[in-house]
Amino acid sequence: MIKPPREANNKRRVVVTGLGVVSSLGIGWEEFWKNLIAGKSGISRIEAFDTSNYDRHYGGEVKSFDASKFISKRKEKILGRTSQMAIAAGKLALRDCGIDVKKNKNMSVIIGTTVGELRHLENYHDLRRINSQKLYNDMISAFPSSSLSSNLAVELGLNGFNEVIATACAAGNYAIARGFDLIKSGRAEFVLSGGADSLSRVVYTGFSRLYSIASEKCQPFDKNREGMIPGEGAGVLFLESLESALFRKVKIYAEILGFGLSCDAHHMTIPFSERIAEAISKSLINSNIAPKQVNYISAHGTGTKENDKAECLAFKKVFQGVIPAASSIKSMLGHTMGAAAALEAITCCLAIDQGVIPPTVNYTNIDPECNIDCVPNKARKVKLDLVINNSQAFGGNNACLVIRKFQQEFS
């Protein structure tokens, strides 16, 4: 096992050295990023299930995913799609960071999700008619949400902390924040953190009953926005201490400085701007960062009337009228639920590393209540030193990460 020199815990710094992506815009961060900055759309007509009884038919479905490239045929039959995508993203992140997993088994896995393996459960919805003798233990063990992190850990033989965080659509940020805490406190050296979710009939039905699904495209911050587009995918970041990364002499995409969390305690589905602003402010305070230092915001930006309005109001409260550019990649991916914040955190790391802000596509009409610079329709080349990744969720779960361009020394 690699044993780099260790600093005092309160001085430990946490960096991102590996990125793993499974998305409707591509498998692997390179394809994902290429299509993202080109403003391409991953939204298409859903093929995973019959939508003829719905009045909406589009989603951010990952149609290019081949699980057999990442797991055995036997496991492909047993594991649910969410676990398959989480394992794929985890393996891609490990491949990217260049670590030898066989020599570093003491690695933690923290995965965020909204509905876990609900789609997998849907495939076995008529279990009552199946003879109990035919129900294999491995099939039943695939259903609980806790299987997402454990399946990844078992696949790789990892024996560190193993957790699933189910704070809905902010879960990816929560998982990364948890990984940050584990490394910062010295309780872990390496953490695979991220989120995963797959499209399911139940989720699609739920959003449909809320009248929150757009007809064909997602238009965050646009005056004529109709709503969100359900999506799926997985995003996993490899986190490690700075001393470990320097010892291994690997590429550092970015550094995580801190995070802020809050709970609306207001309404199950309608966001509350005061608490969103509180999470953002906490993230900056905890990172010892002033609002004016932020160059870019990866916005939650679902494309629903209430979410976009509340989020923009929160930006105005925190940044006092001087709001940084804030784009939403959900305009291209749809809302990938538990994977959303993780994929957006990966986008933040790449935006810093590549010096490009991805656009908010489908933007045509200014909304006076959302009059921010959303980087409309075209990517923007710009030097980025410090960005924040904002996320919100049903139940009033808010989480914001502060991510910085790596510098050997900074004050």
URPEMO-V649364 format. One record per backbone hydrogen bond with DSSP energy under -1.0 kcal/mol. NH is the residue of the N-H (numbers start at 1). CO is the residue of the C=O. Records with the same first field share a line. If there is no record, write none. Layout:
BEGIN
NH->CO + CO
END
This chain:
BEGIN
11->8
12->9
15->240
16->254
17->238
20->236
22->234
23->26
26->23
28->21
32->28
33->29
34->30
35->31
36->32
37->33
39->36
40->35
42->332
44->59
46->57
54->51
59->44
60->230
61->59
63->61
69->66
70->67
71->67
76->72
77->73
78->74
79->75
84->80
85->81
86->82
87->83
88->84
89->85
90->86
91->87
92->88
93->89
94->90
95->91
96->92
97->93
98->94
103->100
104->101
107->105
108->190
109->161
110->192
111->163
112->194
113->165
121->117
122->118
123->119
124->121
125->122
127->124
129->126
130->127
134->131
135->132
140->136
141->137
143->140
147->144
148->145
150->146
151->147
152->148
153->149
154->150
155->151
156->152
157->153
158->153
159->105
160->107
163->109
165->111
170->167
171->168
174->170
175->171
176->172
177->173
178->174
179->175
180->176
181->177
182->178
183->179
184->180
185->181
186->183
187->182
188->182
191->239
192->108
193->237
194->110
195->235
196->112
197->233
204->200
205->201
206->202
207->203
208->204
209->205
210->206
211->208
212->207
214->228
222->219
223->365
225->222
228->212
231->335
232->60
233->197
234->22
235->195
236->20
237->193
238->18
239->191
240->15
242->13
245->241
246->242
247->243
248->244
250->245
253->16
255->404
256->14
257->402
258->402
260->400
262->398
264->396
276->272
277->273
278->274
279->275
280->276
281->277
282->278
283->279
284->280
285->281
286->282
288->285
289->284
293->290
294->291
295->386
297->325
298->388
299->297 + 327
308->304
309->305
310->306
311->307
312->308
313->309
314->310
315->311
316->312
317->313
318->314
319->315
322->319
326->373
327->297
331->328
332->329
333->329
334->330
335->229
339->336
340->337
343->339
344->340
345->341
346->342
347->343
348->344
349->345
350->346
351->347
352->348
353->349
354->350
355->351
357->380
360->375
370->367
372->370
374->372
377->360
380->357
382->355
387->403
388->296
389->401
390->298
391->399
395->268
396->393
398->262
399->391
400->260
401->389
402->258
403->387
404->255
405->385
END
